């Protein structure tokens, strides 16, 4: 009888706690992320999204007007470079201090679909501008990583100030695009893995790439 009461009590405790437990379970969700990546679905989804950028670039090149100063803008992380090794090593616990420490000591590979778009824009003579949420203090390491992955010849690399204190990256990134536009550029394509890479306008076409691993305001 005591065992029965204990079992009933245990069920009651679990039943009472169940509605309070967040869904999905974090550990299971991380397993799903790894499974989605390793199955090849991430690669397929990324390539599918990137195709929209390739089409936009082709149209821009075909319709280029004399003296028109076109430009293409890219984010860096999970846009041009894959940080998968960092993400899995840290269990998806993304922190700026550990990430910037990683940047100083590791090289990360290029993401092939966006690398192809980058190379096509460069071959067409279209200026390329990189606008990243990385900070100025890792500029040299960022340049090293980009070159190691085959990215060269950009016209500008914009990193946020080390003392940037706004809660969102949008004012910084859209502000850079605004300045490029005011300087006479027509940004025909802006690609990034975060909505905050794209918000704020100043681009004819904005392409959102998949990233379920972390979120940046």
MARBA-3410 file (N, C-alpha, C, O; in Angstrom, 1 decimal):
217
0.8,-1.2,0.0,0.0,0.0,0.0,0.9,1.3,0.0,0.6,2.2,-0.7 ~ 2.0,1.2,0.8,2.9,2.4,0.9,3.5,2.6,-0.5,3.7,3.7,-0.9 ~ 3.9,1.5,-1.2,4.5,1.6,-2.5,3.5,2.2,-3.5,3.9,3.1,-4.3 ~ 2.2,1.8,-3.4,1.2,2.3,-4.3,1.0,3.8,-4.1,1.0,4.6,-5.0 ~ 1.0,4.2,-2.8,0.8,5.6,-2.5,2.0,6.4,-3.0,1.9,7.6,-3.5
3.2,5.9,-2.8,4.4,6.5,-3.2,4.4,6.7,-4.8,4.8,7.8,-5.3 ~ 4.0,5.7,-5.5,3.9,5.8,-6.9,2.9,6.8,-7.4,3.1,7.6,-8.3 ~ 1.7,6.8,-6.7,0.7,7.8,-7.0,1.2,9.2,-6.7,1.0,10.1,-7.5 ~ 1.9,9.4,-5.6,2.5,10.7,-5.3,3.5,11.2,-6.3,3.5,12.3,-6.7 ~ 4.3,10.2,-6.8,5.3,10.5,-7.8,4.7,11.0,-9.1,5.1,12.0,-9.7
3.6,10.3,-9.5,2.9,10.6,-10.7,2.3,12.0,-10.6,2.3,12.9,-11.5 ~ 1.7,12.3,-9.4,1.1,13.6,-9.1,2.1,14.7,-9.2,1.8,15.8,-9.7 ~ 3.4,14.5,-8.7,4.4,15.5,-8.7,4.8,15.8,-10.2,4.9,16.9,-10.6 ~ 5.0,14.7,-11.0,5.4,14.9,-12.4,4.3,15.6,-13.2,4.5,16.4,-14.0 ~ 3.1,15.1,-12.9,1.9,15.7,-13.6,1.8,17.2,-13.3,1.4,18.0,-14.2
2.1,17.5,-12.1,1.9,18.9,-11.7,3.0,19.8,-12.3,2.8,21.0,-12.5 ~ 4.2,19.2,-12.5,5.3,20.0,-13.0,5.3,20.1,-14.5,5.9,21.1,-15.1 ~ 4.7,19.1,-15.2,4.8,19.1,-16.7,4.4,20.3,-17.4,5.2,20.8,-18.3 ~ 3.3,21.0,-17.0,2.9,22.2,-17.7,3.9,23.4,-17.6,4.0,24.3,-18.4 ~ 4.8,23.3,-16.5,5.7,24.4,-16.2,7.0,24.2,-17.0,7.8,25.2,-17.1
7.3,23.0,-17.5,8.5,22.8,-18.2,8.5,23.4,-19.6,7.6,23.1,-20.4 ~ 9.5,24.2,-19.9,9.6,24.8,-21.2,9.6,23.8,-22.3,10.2,22.7,-22.2 ~ 9.1,24.1,-23.5,9.1,23.3,-24.7,9.8,24.1,-25.8,9.4,25.3,-25.9 ~ 10.6,23.5,-26.6,11.1,22.1,-26.5,12.2,22.0,-25.4,12.8,23.0,-25.0 ~ 12.5,20.8,-25.0,13.6,20.6,-24.1,15.0,21.0,-24.8,15.2,20.6,-26.0
15.8,21.7,-24.1,17.0,22.3,-24.7,17.9,21.3,-25.3,18.5,21.4,-26.4 ~ 18.1,20.2,-24.5,19.0,19.1,-24.9,18.6,18.5,-26.2,19.4,18.2,-27.1 ~ 17.3,18.2,-26.2,16.7,17.6,-27.4,16.8,18.5,-28.6,17.0,18.1,-29.7 ~ 16.5,19.8,-28.4,16.6,20.7,-29.5,18.0,20.8,-30.0,18.1,20.9,-31.3 ~ 19.0,20.8,-29.2,20.4,20.8,-29.7,20.7,19.6,-30.6,21.3,19.7,-31.6
20.1,18.4,-30.1,20.3,17.2,-30.9,19.6,17.4,-32.3,20.2,16.9,-33.3 ~ 18.5,18.0,-32.3,17.8,18.2,-33.6,18.6,19.1,-34.5,18.6,18.9,-35.7 ~ 19.2,20.2,-33.9,20.0,21.1,-34.7,21.2,20.3,-35.4,21.5,20.5,-36.5 ~ 21.8,19.5,-34.6,23.0,18.7,-35.1,22.5,17.8,-36.2,23.1,17.6,-37.2 ~ 21.3,17.1,-35.9,20.8,16.2,-36.9,20.4,16.9,-38.2,20.7,16.4,-39.3
19.8,18.1,-38.1,19.4,18.8,-39.3,20.6,19.3,-40.1,20.6,19.2,-41.3 ~ 21.7,19.7,-39.4,22.9,20.1,-40.1,23.6,18.9,-40.7,23.9,18.9,-41.9 ~ 23.8,17.8,-40.0,24.5,16.7,-40.5,23.8,15.8,-41.5,24.4,15.1,-42.3 ~ 22.5,16.0,-41.6,21.7,15.3,-42.6,21.9,15.9,-44.0,21.5,15.3,-45.0 ~ 22.4,17.1,-44.0,22.5,17.8,-45.3,21.4,18.8,-45.6,21.4,19.5,-46.6
20.4,18.8,-44.7,19.2,19.6,-44.9,19.6,21.1,-44.7,19.1,22.0,-45.5 ~ 20.5,21.4,-43.8,21.0,22.8,-43.7,21.7,23.3,-45.0,21.4,24.4,-45.5 ~ 22.5,22.4,-45.5,23.2,22.8,-46.7,22.2,23.0,-47.9,22.4,24.0,-48.7 ~ 21.2,22.2,-48.0,20.2,22.3,-49.0,19.4,23.6,-48.9,19.2,24.3,-49.8 ~ 19.0,23.9,-47.6,18.2,25.1,-47.3,19.0,26.3,-47.6,18.5,27.3,-48.1
20.3,26.3,-47.2,21.2,27.4,-47.4,21.3,27.7,-48.9,21.2,28.9,-49.3 ~ 21.6,26.7,-49.7,21.8,26.8,-51.1,20.5,27.4,-51.8,20.6,28.2,-52.7 ~ 19.4,26.9,-51.3,18.1,27.3,-51.9,17.9,28.8,-51.6,17.5,29.5,-52.5 ~ 18.2,29.2,-50.4,18.0,30.7,-50.1,19.0,31.5,-50.9,18.7,32.6,-51.3 ~ 20.2,31.0,-51.0,21.3,31.8,-51.7,21.0,31.9,-53.1,21.4,32.9,-53.8
20.2,31.0,-53.7,19.9,31.1,-55.1,19.1,32.4,-55.4,19.3,33.0,-56.5 ~ 18.3,32.9,-54.5,17.6,34.2,-54.7,18.6,35.3,-54.8,18.4,36.2,-55.6 ~ 19.7,35.2,-54.1,20.8,36.2,-54.2,21.5,36.2,-55.6,21.8,37.2,-56.2 ~ 21.7,34.9,-56.0,22.4,34.7,-57.3,21.5,35.3,-58.4,22.0,35.9,-59.4 ~ 20.2,35.1,-58.4,19.3,35.6,-59.4,19.3,37.1,-59.4,19.3,37.8,-60.4
19.2,37.7,-58.2,19.2,39.2,-58.1,20.5,39.8,-58.6,20.5,40.8,-59.3 ~ 21.6,39.1,-58.4,22.9,39.6,-58.9,22.9,39.5,-60.4,23.4,40.5,-61.1 ~ 22.5,38.4,-60.9,22.5,38.2,-62.4,21.6,39.3,-63.1,22.0,39.9,-64.1 ~ 20.5,39.6,-62.5,19.6,40.7,-63.0,20.3,42.0,-63.0,20.2,42.8,-63.9 ~ 20.9,42.3,-61.9,21.6,43.6,-61.7,22.7,43.7,-62.7,22.9,44.8,-63.3
23.5,42.7,-62.9,24.6,42.8,-63.9,24.0,43.0,-65.3,24.6,43.8,-66.1 ~ 22.9,42.3,-65.6,22.4,42.4,-67.0,21.7,43.8,-67.2,21.7,44.2,-68.4 ~ 21.3,44.4,-66.2,20.6,45.7,-66.4,21.5,46.9,-66.0,20.9,48.0,-65.9 ~ 22.7,46.7,-65.7,23.6,47.8,-65.3,23.6,48.9,-66.3,23.8,48.7,-67.5 ~ 23.5,50.1,-65.7,23.5,51.3,-66.6,24.9,52.0,-66.5,25.6,51.8,-65.5
25.2,52.7,-67.6,26.5,53.4,-67.6,26.6,54.3,-66.4,25.7,55.0,-66.0 ~ 27.8,54.3,-65.8,28.1,55.2,-64.6,27.3,54.8,-63.3,27.4,55.5,-62.3 ~ 26.5,53.7,-63.4,25.8,53.3,-62.2,26.8,52.6,-61.2,27.5,51.7,-61.6 ~ 26.8,53.1,-60.0,27.8,52.5,-59.0,27.0,51.5,-58.2,26.5,51.7,-57.1 ~ 27.0,50.3,-58.7,26.4,49.2,-58.0,27.3,48.7,-56.8,28.5,49.0,-56.8
26.7,48.1,-55.8,27.4,47.5,-54.7,26.7,46.3,-54.2,25.4,46.2,-54.3 ~ 27.4,45.4,-53.6,26.8,44.2,-52.9,27.3,44.2,-51.5,28.5,44.5,-51.2 ~ 26.4,43.9,-50.6,26.7,43.8,-49.1,26.5,42.4,-48.6,25.5,41.8,-48.9 ~ 27.5,42.0,-47.8,27.4,40.7,-47.1,27.7,40.9,-45.6,28.5,41.7,-45.2 ~ 26.9,40.1,-44.8,27.3,39.8,-43.5,28.5,38.8,-43.6,28.8,38.4,-44.7
29.1,38.4,-42.4,30.2,37.5,-42.5,29.8,36.1,-41.9,29.8,35.1,-42.6 ~ 29.4,36.1,-40.6,29.2,34.8,-39.9,27.9,34.2,-40.3,26.8,34.8,-40.2 ~ 28.0,32.9,-40.6,26.9,32.1,-41.1,26.3,32.8,-42.4,25.2,32.5,-42.8 ~ 27.1,33.6,-43.1,26.7,34.2,-44.4,27.8,33.8,-45.4,27.6,33.2,-46.4 ~ 29.0,34.3,-45.0,30.2,33.9,-45.9,31.0,32.8,-45.2,31.6,31.9,-45.9
31.1,32.9,-43.9,31.9,31.9,-43.1,31.0,31.0,-42.3,30.0,31.5,-41.7 ~ 31.3,29.7,-42.2,30.6,28.8,-41.3,31.3,28.7,-39.9,32.5,28.4,-39.9 ~ 30.6,29.0,-38.8,31.1,28.8,-37.5,30.7,27.5,-36.8,30.6,27.5,-35.6 ~ 30.4,26.5,-37.6,29.8,25.3,-37.1,30.7,24.7,-36.1,30.3,24.1,-35.1 ~ 32.0,24.7,-36.3,33.0,24.1,-35.4,32.9,24.8,-34.0,32.9,24.1,-33.0
32.8,26.1,-34.0,32.7,26.8,-32.8,31.4,26.5,-32.1,31.4,26.2,-30.9 ~ 30.3,26.5,-32.8,29.0,26.3,-32.3,28.9,24.9,-31.6,28.3,24.8,-30.5 ~ 29.4,23.9,-32.2,29.3,22.6,-31.7,30.3,22.4,-30.5,30.0,21.7,-29.5 ~ 31.4,23.0,-30.6,32.4,22.9,-29.5,31.9,23.5,-28.3,32.1,23.0,-27.2 ~ 31.1,24.6,-28.4,30.6,25.3,-27.3,29.1,24.9,-26.9,28.5,25.5,-26.1
28.7,23.9,-27.6,27.3,23.4,-27.3,26.2,24.5,-27.6,25.2,24.5,-26.9 ~ 26.5,25.3,-28.6,25.6,26.3,-29.1,25.4,27.5,-28.0,24.5,28.3,-28.1 ~ 26.3,27.5,-27.1,26.3,28.5,-26.0,27.2,29.7,-26.6,28.4,29.8,-26.2 ~ 26.6,30.5,-27.4,27.3,31.6,-28.1,27.5,32.8,-27.2,26.5,33.4,-26.7 ~ 28.7,33.1,-26.9,29.1,34.3,-26.1,30.2,35.1,-26.9,31.1,34.5,-27.5
30.1,36.4,-26.8,31.0,37.2,-27.6,32.5,37.0,-27.2,33.4,36.9,-28.0 ~ 32.7,36.8,-25.9,34.1,36.6,-25.4,34.7,35.3,-26.0,35.8,35.3,-26.4 ~ 33.9,34.2,-25.9,34.5,33.0,-26.4,34.6,32.9,-27.9,35.4,32.3,-28.5 ~ 33.6,33.6,-28.5,33.6,33.6,-30.0,34.8,34.4,-30.5,35.5,34.0,-31.4 ~ 35.1,35.6,-29.9,36.2,36.4,-30.4,37.5,35.7,-30.0,38.5,35.9,-30.8
37.6,35.0,-29.0,38.8,34.2,-28.6,39.0,33.1,-29.7,40.1,32.8,-30.1 ~ 37.9,32.5,-30.1,37.9,31.5,-31.2,38.5,32.1,-32.5,39.3,31.5,-33.2 ~ 37.9,33.3,-32.8,38.3,34.0,-34.1,39.8,34.2,-34.1,40.5,34.1,-35.2 ~ 40.4,34.5,-33.0,41.9,34.7,-32.9,42.7,33.5,-33.2,43.9,33.6,-33.5 ~ 42.2,32.3,-33.0,43.0,31.1,-33.0,42.5,30.1,-34.1,43.1,29.0,-34.2
41.4,30.4,-34.8,40.9,29.4,-35.7,40.6,30.0,-37.0,40.3,31.2,-37.1 ~ 40.6,29.2,-38.1,40.1,29.6,-39.4,38.8,28.8,-39.7,38.8,27.6,-39.5 ~ 37.8,29.5,-40.2,36.5,28.8,-40.5,36.3,28.8,-42.0,36.7,29.7,-42.7 ~ 35.7,27.8,-42.5,35.5,27.6,-43.9,34.4,28.5,-44.5,33.5,29.0,-43.9 ~ 34.6,28.7,-45.8,33.6,29.5,-46.6,32.4,28.6,-46.8,32.4,27.4,-46.9
31.2,29.3,-46.9,30.0,28.7,-47.3,29.9,28.8,-48.8,29.8,29.9,-49.4 ~ 29.9,27.7,-49.5,30.1,27.6,-51.0,29.1,28.5,-51.8,29.5,29.2,-52.7 ~ 27.8,28.4,-51.5,26.8,29.2,-52.3,27.0,30.7,-52.3,26.9,31.3,-53.3 ~ 27.3,31.2,-51.1,27.6,32.7,-51.0,29.0,33.0,-51.5,29.2,34.1,-52.0 ~ 29.9,32.1,-51.4,31.2,32.3,-52.0,31.1,32.5,-53.5,31.8,33.3,-54.1
30.3,31.7,-54.1,30.1,31.8,-55.6,29.5,33.1,-56.0,29.9,33.7,-57.0 ~ 28.6,33.6,-55.2,28.0,34.9,-55.4,29.0,36.0,-55.2,29.1,37.0,-56.0 ~ 29.8,35.9,-54.2,30.8,36.9,-53.9,31.8,36.9,-55.1,32.1,38.0,-55.6 ~ 32.2,35.8,-55.6,33.2,35.7,-56.7,32.6,36.3,-58.0,33.3,36.9,-58.7 ~ 31.3,36.0,-58.2,30.7,36.6,-59.4,30.6,38.1,-59.4,30.9,38.8,-60.4
30.2,38.6,-58.2,30.2,40.1,-58.1,31.6,40.7,-58.3,31.7,41.7,-58.9 ~ 32.6,40.1,-57.7,33.9,40.6,-57.9,34.4,40.5,-59.3,35.0,41.4,-59.9 ~ 34.1,39.4,-60.0,34.4,39.2,-61.4,33.7,40.3,-62.3,34.3,40.7,-63.3 ~ 32.5,40.7,-61.9,31.8,41.7,-62.6,32.2,43.1,-62.3,31.7,44.1,-62.9 ~ 33.2,43.2,-61.4,33.7,44.6,-61.0,32.8,45.4,-60.1,32.9,46.6,-60.0
31.9,44.7,-59.4,31.0,45.3,-58.5,31.6,45.4,-57.1,32.0,44.4,-56.6 ~ 31.7,46.6,-56.5,32.3,46.7,-55.2,31.5,45.9,-54.2,30.3,45.8,-54.2 ~ 32.3,45.2,-53.3,31.7,44.4,-52.2,32.0,45.0,-50.9,33.2,45.4,-50.6 ~ 31.0,45.1,-50.1,31.2,45.7,-48.7,30.7,44.6,-47.7,29.6,44.1,-47.8 ~ 31.5,44.4,-46.7,31.2,43.5,-45.6,30.9,44.3,-44.4,31.6,45.1,-43.9
29.7,44.0,-43.8,29.2,44.7,-42.6,28.9,43.6,-41.6,28.0,42.8,-41.8 ~ 29.7,43.6,-40.5,29.6,42.5,-39.5,29.4,43.1,-38.1,29.7,44.2,-37.8 ~ 28.8,42.2,-37.3,28.6,42.5,-35.9,29.9,42.3,-35.1,29.9,42.5,-33.9 ~ 30.9,41.8,-35.7,32.2,41.7,-35.0,32.7,43.1,-34.7,32.3,44.0,-35.3 ~ 33.6,43.1,-33.7,34.1,44.4,-33.2,35.5,44.7,-33.8,36.2,43.9,-34.3
35.8,46.0,-33.8,37.0,46.5,-34.4,38.3,45.8,-33.8,39.3,45.6,-34.6 ~ 38.3,45.4,-32.6,39.5,44.7,-32.0,39.8,43.4,-32.6,40.9,42.9,-32.4 ~ 38.9,42.8,-33.4,39.2,41.5,-34.1,39.3,41.8,-35.6,39.1,40.8,-36.3 ~ 39.6,43.0,-36.0,39.7,43.3,-37.4,40.8,42.4,-38.1,40.5,41.8,-39.1 ~ 42.0,42.5,-37.5,43.1,41.7,-38.2,42.8,40.2,-38.2,43.1,39.6,-39.3
42.2,39.7,-37.2,41.9,38.3,-37.2,40.7,38.0,-38.2,40.7,36.9,-38.8 ~ 39.8,38.9,-38.3,38.7,38.7,-39.3,39.3,38.7,-40.7,38.9,37.9,-41.6 ~ 40.2,39.7,-41.0,40.8,39.7,-42.3,41.5,38.4,-42.6,41.5,37.9,-43.7 ~ 42.3,37.9,-41.6,43.0,36.7,-41.8,42.0,35.5,-42.1,42.3,34.7,-43.0 ~ 40.9,35.4,-41.4,39.9,34.4,-41.6,39.4,34.4,-43.0,39.3,33.4,-43.7
39.0,35.6,-43.4,38.4,35.8,-44.7,39.4,35.4,-45.8,39.0,34.7,-46.8 ~ 40.6,35.9,-45.7,41.6,35.5,-46.8,41.9,34.0,-46.8,42.0,33.4,-47.8 ~ 41.9,33.4,-45.6,42.1,32.0,-45.5,41.0,31.2,-46.2,41.3,30.1,-46.7 ~ 39.8,31.7,-46.2,38.7,31.1,-46.8,38.5,31.4,-48.3,37.6,31.0,-48.9 ~ 39.4,32.3,-48.8,39.3,32.6,-50.2,38.6,33.9,-50.5,38.4,34.2,-51.7
38.3,34.7,-49.5,37.7,36.0,-49.8,38.7,37.1,-49.8,39.4,37.4,-48.8 ~ 38.8,37.8,-51.0,39.7,38.9,-51.1,39.0,40.0,-52.0,38.0,39.7,-52.6 ~ 39.7,41.1,-52.1,39.2,42.1,-53.0,38.0,42.9,-52.6,37.4,43.6,-53.5 ~ 37.6,42.9,-51.3,36.4,43.7,-50.9,36.8,45.1,-50.9,38.0,45.5,-50.8 ~ 35.8,46.0,-51.1,36.0,47.4,-51.1,35.9,48.1,-49.7,36.4,49.2,-49.5
35.3,47.4,-48.8,35.2,47.9,-47.4,34.8,46.8,-46.4,33.9,46.0,-46.7 ~ 35.4,46.9,-45.3,35.0,46.0,-44.2,34.7,46.8,-43.0,35.5,47.5,-42.4 ~ 33.4,46.7,-42.6,32.9,47.6,-41.5,32.6,46.7,-40.3,31.7,45.8,-40.3 ~ 33.3,47.0,-39.2,33.0,46.3,-37.9,32.5,47.3,-36.9,32.9,48.5,-37.0 ~ 31.7,46.8,-36.0,31.1,47.8,-35.0,32.1,48.2,-34.0,33.1,47.4,-33.7
32.0,49.4,-33.4,33.0,49.8,-32.4,33.0,48.9,-31.2,31.9,48.3,-30.9 ~ 34.1,48.8,-30.6,34.2,47.9,-29.4,33.2,48.4,-28.3,32.8,47.6,-27.4 ~ 33.0,49.7,-28.2,32.1,50.3,-27.2,30.6,50.4,-27.6,29.9,51.2,-27.0 ~ 30.3,49.7,-28.7,28.9,49.8,-29.2,27.9,49.3,-28.1,28.1,48.2,-27.5 ~ 26.9,50.2,-27.8,26.1,49.9,-26.6,24.6,49.8,-26.9,23.8,49.5,-26.0
24.2,50.0,-28.2,22.8,49.9,-28.5,22.3,48.5,-28.4,23.1,47.5,-28.7 ~ 21.1,48.2,-28.0,20.6,46.9,-27.9,20.4,46.1,-29.2,20.3,44.9,-29.2 ~ 20.4,46.8,-30.3,20.3,46.2,-31.6,21.4,46.5,-32.5,21.9,47.6,-32.4 ~ 21.7,45.6,-33.4,22.8,45.9,-34.4,22.2,46.6,-35.6,23.0,47.1,-36.5 ~ 20.9,46.7,-35.7,20.3,47.4,-36.9,20.7,48.8,-37.2,21.1,49.1,-38.3
20.8,49.7,-36.2,21.2,51.0,-36.4,22.7,51.1,-37.0,22.9,51.9,-37.9 ~ 23.5,50.2,-36.6,24.9,50.2,-37.1,24.9,49.7,-38.6,25.5,50.4,-39.4 ~ 24.3,48.6,-38.8,24.3,48.0,-40.2,23.6,48.9,-41.2,24.1,49.1,-42.3 ~ 22.4,49.3,-40.8,21.6,50.1,-41.8,22.3,51.5,-42.0,22.2,52.1,-43.0 ~ 22.9,52.0,-40.9,23.6,53.2,-41.0,24.8,53.2,-42.0,25.0,54.1,-42.7
25.5,52.0,-42.0,26.6,51.9,-43.0,26.0,51.9,-44.4,26.5,52.5,-45.3 ~ 24.9,51.1,-44.6,24.3,51.0,-45.9,23.8,52.4,-46.4,23.9,52.8,-47.5 ~ 23.3,53.2,-45.4,22.8,54.5,-45.7,24.0,55.4,-46.2,23.8,56.1,-47.2 ~ 25.1,55.3,-45.6,26.3,56.1,-46.0,26.8,55.7,-47.4,27.2,56.5,-48.2 ~ 26.7,54.4,-47.6,27.1,53.9,-48.9,26.2,54.4,-50.0,26.6,54.8,-51.1
24.9,54.4,-49.7,23.9,54.9,-50.6,24.1,56.4,-50.9,24.0,56.9,-52.0 ~ 24.3,57.2,-49.8,24.5,58.6,-49.9,25.8,58.9,-50.7,25.9,60.0,-51.3 ~ 26.8,58.0,-50.7,28.0,58.2,-51.4,27.8,57.9,-52.9,28.8,58.0,-53.7 ~ 26.6,57.4,-53.3,26.3,57.2,-54.7,26.2,55.8,-55.1,25.9,55.5,-56.3 ~ 26.3,54.8,-54.2,26.2,53.4,-54.5,24.7,53.0,-54.6,23.9,53.5,-53.8
24.4,52.1,-55.5,23.1,51.4,-55.5,23.4,50.0,-55.0,23.9,49.2,-55.7 ~ 22.9,49.7,-53.8,23.1,48.4,-53.2,22.1,47.4,-53.8,20.9,47.4,-53.5 ~ 22.6,46.6,-54.8,21.6,45.7,-55.5,21.3,44.4,-54.7,20.4,43.7,-55.1 ~ 22.2,44.1,-53.7,22.0,42.9,-53.0,22.6,43.0,-51.6,23.7,43.5,-51.4 ~ 21.8,42.6,-50.6,22.3,42.5,-49.2,21.9,41.1,-48.7,20.8,40.8,-48.7
22.9,40.4,-48.2,22.7,39.0,-47.8,23.2,38.9,-46.3,24.2,39.3,-45.9 ~ 22.3,38.2,-45.5,22.7,37.9,-44.1,21.9,36.8,-43.5,20.8,36.5,-44.1 ~ 22.3,36.3,-42.4,21.6,35.2,-41.8,20.7,35.6,-40.7,19.9,34.8,-40.1 ~ 20.7,36.9,-40.3,19.8,37.5,-39.3,18.9,38.5,-40.0,19.3,39.2,-40.9 ~ 17.7,38.6,-39.5,16.8,39.7,-40.0,17.5,41.1,-39.7,17.2,42.0,-40.4
18.2,41.1,-38.6,18.9,42.4,-38.2,20.0,42.8,-39.2,20.4,44.0,-39.3 ~ 20.4,41.8,-40.0,21.4,42.2,-41.1,20.7,42.9,-42.2,21.3,43.6,-43.0 ~ 19.4,42.8,-42.3,18.6,43.3,-43.5,17.7,44.4,-43.2,17.4,45.2,-44.1 ~ 17.3,44.5,-41.9,16.3,45.6,-41.6,16.9,47.0,-41.7,18.1,47.2,-41.5 ~ 16.1,47.9,-42.0,16.5,49.3,-42.1,16.7,49.8,-43.6,17.0,50.9,-43.8
16.4,48.9,-44.5,16.4,49.3,-45.9,17.8,49.5,-46.5,18.8,49.0,-46.1 ~ 17.8,50.4,-47.6,19.0,50.7,-48.3,19.6,49.5,-49.1,20.8,49.3,-49.1 ~ 18.7,48.7,-49.7,19.1,47.6,-50.6,18.0,47.3,-51.5,16.8,47.2,-51.0 ~ 18.2,47.0,-52.8,17.2,46.7,-53.7,16.6,45.3,-53.3,15.4,45.1,-53.3 ~ 17.5,44.4,-53.1,17.1,43.0,-52.8,17.8,42.6,-51.5,19.1,42.7,-51.3
17.1,42.0,-50.5,17.6,41.5,-49.3,17.3,40.1,-49.2,16.2,39.7,-49.3 ~ 18.3,39.3,-48.9,18.2,37.8,-48.9,18.5,37.3,-47.5,19.6,37.5,-47.0 ~ 17.5,36.6,-46.8,17.7,36.0,-45.5,18.2,34.6,-45.7,17.5,33.8,-46.3 ~ 19.3,34.3,-45.1,19.8,32.9,-45.1,19.5,32.2,-43.8,19.3,32.9,-42.8 ~ 19.3,30.9,-43.8,18.9,30.2,-42.7,20.0,30.1,-41.5,21.1,29.9,-41.8
19.5,30.3,-40.3,20.4,30.2,-39.1,19.5,29.9,-37.9,19.0,30.9,-37.3 ~ 19.2,28.7,-37.6,18.5,28.4,-36.4,19.3,28.3,-35.1,18.8,27.9,-34.0 ~ 20.6,28.6,-35.2,21.6,28.3,-34.1,21.7,29.4,-33.1,21.9,29.2,-31.9 ~ 21.5,30.6,-33.5,21.5,31.8,-32.6,20.8,32.9,-33.2,20.5,33.0,-34.4 ~ 20.5,33.9,-32.4,19.7,35.1,-32.8,20.3,36.4,-32.4,20.8,36.5,-31.2
20.4,37.3,-33.3,21.0,38.6,-33.0,20.0,39.7,-33.3,19.5,39.8,-34.4 ~ 19.7,40.5,-32.3,18.8,41.6,-32.5,19.3,42.7,-33.4,18.6,43.7,-33.7
END
